[in-house]
Amino acid sequence: DGRRFKRYSLKAKSEVIPTGGLVRDIYQDREGVIWVGVERGGLFRLRNGVENFEEVYRSTFDKLSVNSIRSDQNSALWVGCDNGLYAITNQEGQRKITFVDTRKAGITVGAIKKLLVDQKGRIWLGSDKGLFIYQPNAKRLQRVVLSTGGFLNDEVWSLYQDRYKKVWIGTYNSGVYYAEEGALEAQKLQPYPTQDRSQTVKAIIQDKNGDYWFGTRAGLFSYNAYSKRFAHYGHDDDEQTSLGQSSILSLFVDAKGDLWAGTRGGVSYLIDEKKYFTHYSFANSRDKGMTDNEVYAIWPASNNEVWLGTESGGINILNRATDRFTAITTENSSLKTNCVKWFMPDGKGNVWVSTYMGGISVVSIRTKQVVKTYSSAPQKAG
C-alpha cells in the first residue's frame, strides 16, 4: 500500500564484468545493444538475445578508462577514453576500430570526459584540455575556442544540445558557454552570476518553457534567453520552500515539466506552475523511507514514481501518490553496493543501474526486484 518498507530477498543471477570495477558510462545504441565503459578496465557489449556481456577489442581498451560512449546516425560507435577518441564502424559487414590520431592536427585532446553527437553527425569532445569537434566525413579535428576570458584548456564537465540545436558547455572554472551547431568558437554566457563556486557547472538542461537550468556548486541558476536574465535558487535555512542544498549533482525535467535537482543534501523538485521547491532529505524524509542524502542520479518513471540513485543508501523510489519511498539496498536485495551513479531504462520494463565498484544491476520497474547483476571480479593484489 506504499506505507510500509518492503524487503526483497530474490537472488539475482550474476554475471561478471571481468576487469576493472568502476563503470564510467552505460549506453544503449540504436540497435538496442548495451555498451559499458569501465575505468582502466575496457569496453563491454551485451547484444540482443545474449545473456552475458563480452569484452570487445581487448587489445585496444584493456587498460584504458572508457569514459563516454555515443553512436551517430550511421550507427558508428564513438568511444572517449583517457588517451583520446576511437571510432568503431561497420565496413562490409565487419566491425573496424580506428584511433582518431590528433597529433597530425597538432592538437592535444587530453582525457575525454564527455561526448555529444549533434544532429549533423559531428562529434563534440569535452576533455580536461577543453572542447573539440571532430567531423567524421572530413576526418578533421578542430579546437572550439572558449572565448571572452575563459581558460583555453578549461575542463569540460557537461555538454547539452538544446531543441534549437545550440550546444551548451559547462566548465570547471569558467561557467557556461554556448555554440551554434558546428561553430569553432563558443561564446561565454554573460553576464554570468558571480556567486562563489558558481563557475563549476555539473549539469545543464532545458525545460518545457525553453528556459535553461545550470546546476553548480552554488545552487541552481535559470536563464531566459529572450530577456537574458538569470534567477538564482539556493538553500536558505529560514525558508522551507528553498532549494534543499546548494551543491547540485544532477538535473532532470519530467514529463509534466517539473524540474528535479539531485544535491548533496537530498533531492528537490520545482513544480513548474508554483515556482517553489519541495525537498526530500534523509533528515526530513527518514520516516518516509528515504535512506540517504546525496543524490547522484534521477529518473522519473512513467508510473508516477521517481527513482533516485544515492551515495550510500542504494536506490530510493518515491511514490508521488503516497509521498513515501521504497528503498532497494544491499540489505534487502542483491545490489553489490549502495552507491548508485545513474539509471538507464531499457524499454523492456527494466532499469539498468550503474553503481560505484559494484558493477551493473538490472531492476524490474514493476516488482522492484534485482533480476540480474553484472558484477566486477575482485582484482588481484599487487
Secondary structure, DSSP 4 states (H G I P E B T S, - for coil): --SS-----PPPEEEEE-S---EEEEEE-TTS-EEEEETTTEEEEE-TT-SS-EEESHHHHTTS-EEEEEE-TT--EEEEETTEEEEEEEETTEEEEEE--GGGGT----SEEEEEE-TTSPEEEEETTEEEEEETTTTEEEEEEE-SS--TTPPEEEEEE-TTS-EEEEESSS-EEEE-TT-SEEEE-SSPP-STTTT-EEEEEE-TTS-EEEEETTEEEEEETTTTEEEEE---TT-TTS-S-S-EEEEEE-TTS-EEEEETTEEEEE-TTT--EEEE-HHHHGGGT---S-EEEEEE-TTSEEEEEESSS-EEEEETTTTEEEEE-TTTS--S-S-EEEEEE-SSSEEEEEESSS-EEEEETTT--EEEEEEEPPPPP-
